[in-house]
Amino acid sequence: MGKKRIGLIAGVMLAVMLVLGACSSDSSGEGSDDNTIKVWTMSKALKGFVKDYEKESGVKVDVQVIPWENAHDKLLTAVASGKGPDVLQIGTTWVAEFAEAGTFLDLSDHIKDYDNLSPDNFYDSAIETTQYKDQTIGIPWYVDTRLLYYRKDILGEVGYPNGPETWDDMIDASEKLAARGDGQYALDMPATDPQFPFMLAWQQGWDYDIDKGAENFKEPSFKEAVKLHHLYYKEGYSQTGEGKEFFQSFSDGSKPMFFSGPWDIKTLKDRAPEIDGKWDVHVMPKAENNKSMIGGAHLAVFNNSDKVDKSLDFINWMADPETQVEWFKTNSELPANKASWDDPALADDPKVSTFGEQLESTQALPLIPEYERLGQELLKTLEQINRGGADVDKAIKDYQSKAEKILN
Amino acid sequence: MHKLSSRMTPLLFIGPAVLLLLVFSILPIFIALGISFTDMNLMGLANWSQVNFTGFENYLALIKDKSFLQAIGNTFFYVIIGVPLAVISSFLIALFLNFVSNWLSTTFRIIYYMPSITNIVAIAVVWGFLYNKEYGLLNYLLSLLHMDAVPWLDDPFIAKISLIILAVWKSNGVSMLIFLAALQSIPNTQYEAADIDGANRWQKLRYITIPSMSFATFFVTVTTLIGWLQFFEEPLVMTDGGPLNGTNSMALFIYQEGFQSNQFGYGAAASFILFAFVITATLIQFKLRKSD
């Protein structure tokens, strides 16, 4: 009897230890294989893409794909636990936030050892987003910028067959487009995109000066941008609320313009083949300038990776102009390496080269950890104005005090 | 020796469960309480020396935060409209299912239970289409009756109602099963006695069915109330708190602050305010029940 009980106690103890052990043990198998590097990415296509590198280098690349929606949480846990991959993809707008938390290895001393990692190879504004407090936290992988997509036929009817050049043209065309009747609009505003209002402000000559903090939002040019945004709702050029399915409304012409990134070239071909050839892209409309944002993603090395050399060799391969062109062909993401743009795959496609043209006039979003929250609050403020009927001056003032709180 | 060990045996059996509960439920509550007095954020997570003790600053900021107050208001709106609606409708469904024939009851039990086991994201997609202002089924039906299109999710007030309808529909299944089980456990002899006394249907419902189900009703009300105070999934997937913050709930606010803006201290403080609401509401109900 006594023996049985001891056995029981031992059994329960063992079970408890197993349960707790399973929770704490690291299932990633870190350090299990010296010839494997772990890569976290949000691009599904990378899984097959790295086969070439594996063949070339003999290093095994273990790619783990994280959906964008979960990536932030996943990175957060990696930072908190100190257990991350060797190489990770990072969206440009997250750089400051995660760099501040010490997520990345400083690459400043390493880049000279690899041919493809020199900053001269990349767009300046892309390099700008890899620099955080004198550290180089990553290497540009692909870039992304926004353009105006428009219907050539419909804009032609109101006198702009080649797309509006300036914001004055935009407003003029919008007025005529909205006057076509009920349910007809001019522009589909990216209402949930926090970068968009910043782009509008840049075009009005505004810029974010990190030292000035919340004072930046007192600039008259910032108010101009907010007023321009509001004009589109006030005059009914844009629809409040979601409305019709987006590609349908572009196809039937009720919303003949929108701002978006390169991925929509392919999406439009797939989702609205009936209007092939009837639409085109145009660089951003100009006010003071026609700046668009530069976004995209970098490849970075996790701060406590013990395979730094192998990781950098992999990033070096990814940054090679040829690899970059291949990646464009695989996943339609624009090369960050300027040399890749000479390749016919990009240079001979007029739509893609318009993106190339816009990339010359881009700006990086404010590199501060609080950026994401500033953007979200700005969207809320614009919603208060456009939907809630708040007074522009008062709403901007409220936003300033919120920004002050966030930045403190 | 023998006595001691036989007293130990039950402890051994509940030990693992208690241990897991302590480690994964009770301990986190205390950790969250601690965090709510700090300014912990992403930086603090990576480097503990960056975390500062701020006392009641988070709580003071919260009661001045307009969007939090709005979230509290919305949550109370959900509770006041949603809880009675959810309890009454599931009670009526159970009553109805108890009347009809066996195969019909089985079929409808499945139909009513189905939403409870369906993934919320799938539900959001389908209801998103139903509620669509331009070509949703609901507005199409209204147009057949020559009524104006309703902005189901585009107006802060109507959106709240739309979410309540969706949530009541989704939550009916579970409560309905509990009510049904209680209904079926009422001894038939009581109804027979009432029949002999010449009671009509209404009298049987009023004097036998409802009193016999008071415990089930109490249980369903308490769990439903807690559930609605923590209303989260529906606004997250359907409206993300919008338009104009009109559908934001306290739980969603905590999620937004804590995990989207990484203000862990602020989020933890908000979660403690919600915790206090839940405890208070539950205690009040237990008090009311005792006084019955």
Contacts between the chains, C-beta under 8 A, distances in Angstrom:
chain1	res1	chain2	res2	distance
A	2	B	5	7.8
A	5	B	5	5.6
A	5	B	9	7.6
A	8	B	9	7.9
A	8	B	12	6.8
A	9	B	12	6.4
A	12	B	12	5.3
A	12	B	13	8.0
A	12	B	15	6.6
A	12	B	16	6.5
A	15	B	16	6.5
A	16	B	15	7.4
A	16	B	16	5.2
A	16	B	19	6.3
A	19	B	16	7.2
A	19	B	20	7.2
A	20	B	23	7.7
A	72	B	260	7.8
A	73	B	259	6.6
A	76	B	42	6.8
A	76	B	45	7.1
A	76	B	259	7.9
A	76	B	262	7.3
A	79	B	42	7.0
A	79	B	45	6.2
A	79	B	46	4.9
A	80	B	45	4.7
A	80	B	46	6.9
A	97	B	42	6.2
A	97	B	262	7.4
A	98	B	42	7.5
A	100	B	42	7.3
A	100	B	43	5.5
A	101	B	42	4.9
A	101	B	43	5.0
A	101	B	45	6.9
A	101	B	46	4.1
A	101	B	47	7.5
A	102	B	46	5.3
A	102	B	47	6.7
A	103	B	46	7.3
A	240	B	154	7.3
A	241	B	133	6.6
A	241	B	151	6.8
A	241	B	153	8.0
A	241	B	154	4.0
A	241	B	243	7.4
A	242	B	132	7.9
A	242	B	133	7.6
A	242	B	153	7.9
A	242	B	154	7.5
A	243	B	133	6.9
A	243	B	134	5.7
A	244	B	134	4.8
A	244	B	135	7.4
A	369	B	42	7.5
A	369	B	43	7.7
A	372	B	261	7.3
A	373	B	261	5.0
A	376	B	260	7.7
A	376	B	261	7.5
A	380	B	67	8.0
A	380	B	245	7.3
A	383	B	242	7.1
A	383	B	243	7.0
A	383	B	244	6.0
A	384	B	244	6.8
A	387	B	243	6.1
A	387	B	244	5.8
A	388	B	244	5.0
